[in-house]
């Protein structure tokens, strides 16, 4: 049954239809996959001083010691999980001030096979950044998986990072297909302990995707929300076909969606499943992306879930342990046409500089990426066409995505990792062994509420055509320019080093509540005659991935900051002296000048 189009959306729909027709040729022009680099794994070299002509980013994974290739286990059976994973995390597991990398791995998909309890699928790389006397930064990563005992068992999907016991060391939660999810406690000595069974967060046999840590009940302890995808097993794998009659991967509509799980932290190392009594199971879809943020500005964290082919949910925290889905009345459930899209990647931030957080979502080819603009108090409107992200994204299937100010001009840009889930006929006809690859995209924020595609300016690194999935952002070498990494499905891991951002004025902040990162805290950077820069502390977002929780503030050519104000999640507002430029500063709740309750 065809859904009737609302009259108010007719003009947008016509524009979108014309754009699709006009871009069919572009959609067919996916770049050819490049061969893997032959740089030795042990290579150690300084990050290149790239002239502007080379582009904004350089791909340096093997150069900095990460020689990793994701394996999806494809066997010709077109098992659904093959095209879904996997994620990546950027986090400082040993608290040495440098971002480490955790990369999730797939593996063989064999019906009725027991989970391999000996092989560690995820790989942990420690950052051994060396800043030399002349200021040259030598970035090198070392695989410390075995020594760390962070051993993920199973076909890994997503990752969330959070210090659930408030000891000052970030813990790790990993979701799986076909195996229990795992929670790893950070022991603070470079090692981890699998505490899944004691904690009670194995996942009840569901196919877990993204997850996020949040303190939804304001008891000072991080709780955990896990998004589940669909009710699928290798045994019930359906056969699906493309329009050419060639065998293809199925859509999620062929399987029943599964509700997410909300775990309340009891504070004794265990979690209580409060999904039903919290109301979080009253609406659900095929969930892939999630973020926790205070949308209605009442001081309590809410949840936004991006669903694959189903209306999204916006769970408003009722401040009594329950949530209410208000996505429809707040304008963030479906697009401007009134249609649900294939929500995969998600990020939330103030792209237009008006102090409210907007939602960016990636979708399937011939849909578009969606920008839900916040009209105030968490009410949204789809303005994807108006802001300029709709047309360029139509030929692509987007997954991992993030807001990032790559040129440090104070305005949030957008990066997206693309890769199809249905065979691209032009590639298949040429005999491509994995005809799903597409190039990544970069969008530059013009500072006037509009974006322009800047993929070409991104440099040769953006010419790589791969099956992009998990993406995480963070400043890998602490030079003040935000980098990003991508875990490509059935392909090589990529590190995109930012070669231009450090040329502008900047400062970095790490915000702590007690010993842990203050997820959800809101920062205001006030400047005379210029818009106030508003950022939030977060590690969640993108797709199956976790980001650097530090906040990097780009100031462009203007170095003067008049005031720095932090709104902590318990309602306390504090002001701090403007921090020093070109370095990272740690701010702890209680160390500033207290103001009125926010």
Secondary structure, DSSP 8 states (H G I E B T S, - for coil): ------GGGHHHHHHHHHHHHHTHHHHH------------TT---B-----GGG-SEEE-TGGGT---B------SS--GGGGT---EEEE-TT-SSS-EEEE-------TT----SSS--SEEEEE--EE-TTS-EE--EEE-HHHHT----SEEEEEEEE-TT-SSS-EEEEEEESS--EEEEE-SSS-EEE-HHHHT-S-TT--EEEEEEE-TT-SSS-EEEEEE-B---GGG---EE-TTS-EE---GGGS-B---EEEEE-SSS-EEE-HHHHTTTSS--SEEEEEEE-SSSSSS-EEEEEEBSS--EEEEE-SSS-EEE-TTTTT-SS-TTS---B---EEEE-TTSSSS-EEEE---TTS--EEEEEEETTEEEE-HHHHT-HHHHTT--EEEEEEE-TT-SSS-EEEEEEB-SS--HHHHHTT-TTTTBEE-EEEEE-SSS-EEE-TGGG-GGGG-EE-EEEEEEE-TTSSSS-EEEEEETTSBEEEEEESSGGGSEEEEEEEEETTEE-TT-EEEEEETTEEEEEEE-----BTT-B---SEEEEEET-----EEEEE-TTS-EEEE----TTSEEEEETTSSEE-S--
